[in-house]
C-alpha cells in the first residue's frame, strides 16, 4: 500500500534541522491514488529486516515482491 506522509518528516530529528521543503518537493512530484482518499503525496517503504547490521551509502538493496 502507498505510504501517505504527514508533517513528521519535515520536523527536526536528532541533529537534523526541520525542513518543510521535503514534503513540498514530494507533493509537487509524487502524488498517487490511495484507496478512496484521492491522490496523496507518498514517500516511504515497508520492509522486513532479514539480516541485522548497518546500512551504508552505496550498499546494494534488493526488492523482493512477495
Beta strands, then each sheet from edge to edge (+ up, - down):
strand 1: 31-33
strand 2: 39-41
sheet 1: 1+ 2-
end
